[in-house]
Amino acid sequence: MKKNIILVGCGNIGSRHLQALVKLPLIVNIHIVEKKKKSKNIAISRLNELKFNKKNHQIFWYNSIEQISKIADLVIISTLSEGRVDLIQNLLKKKNKRFLIEKPVCQSKQEYTNLLKQMKLFNATGWVNTNRRYFESYRKIKHELRNSKFFNINVLCKSVGLGTNAIHFLDLFSWFTNDYKIKLNGDFLIPKLFNNKRGKQFQEFYGTVVGSVENNSSLILTFLPSNIESIFIVISTDTSNYIIDELNQKIFKIGITNKKFKFVNQYASNLTTSIVNDILIKNTSFLPKLAESYEAHIELFRIFNLHIKKQLKRDVSLCPIT
């Protein structure tokens, strides 16, 4: 049976989703909402890099969701976080029931709480695209550490910012510990606000964030501004220790005997194929549902807004991250 997928937003991330959608082993109509000509041209250019069955994967372009009459089997939201909840509410009213949502989901606790209420009201399901859960390397490590009683995870990133990327590692921590009630401390952020390349209305953050859950597992995220990008993750437990160098694709297991493995870095242009296929065929996903990602989001909003207040001496209602 032919499936209908709505992709809202086809910029940098959305165009990678599009590359993944045409790899689906299904017959699909892909309805893309993107009003920016530049984004559309980039998406078409990236699509032209691939060979795919155009009979099985038909693509339709729109300037707004109002132009779409179809009810989707899945809606992918890859717009900026600003105004995203209103957008999803409009799609719910058009009887769409399943959503794959980019992160961060929105910009405030109030928005997130409202979104959860609306999803429940319309009997809809949303998954948050913190997609490291689909990395085969992390899945193998999680399986090997399944009997661990506690986790200490340290992340060191250079070049990329906390506002844009922290949620990925908060989710990785929650997934490994099976505990979503994380509490964060943002006292060690660099006392400055940084520009965000995605727009003047957004901010970026650097420094250290510390997190913990009730079983004394802990998370330390240190993100530093740099011209050289690096991503290191150290996972320490009562059973084993791992050092992951994501960009150089290496894993070191430290213990009685030391071992070295290859880390396979996976990208949205392929990962989304597996994610969407799971949702369409099995109605499930390894990704967290909206309610599971709630605590991590509102803690980020809290510490970032407090940091902004310290710098600007005023309160903010919407956390300016995307």
Secondary structure, DSSP 4 states (H G I P E B T S, - for coil): --EEEEEE--SHHHHHHHHHHTT-SS-EEEEEE---HHHHHHHHHHHTTS---TTTEEEEEESSGGG--SPPSEEEE-S-STTHHHHHHHHHHTT--EEEE-SS--S-HHHHHHHHHHHHHTT-EEEE--GGGG-HHHHHHHHHTTT-S-EEEEEEEESS-HHHHHHHHHHHHHHHHT----EEEEEEE-SS-EE-TT-TT-EE--EEEEEE-TTS-EEEEEEE--SS-EEEEEEEESS-EEEEETTTTEEEEESSS-EEEE-----HHHHHHHHHHHHHHHS--SSPBHHHHHHHHHHHHHHHHHHHHHHHSS--SS----
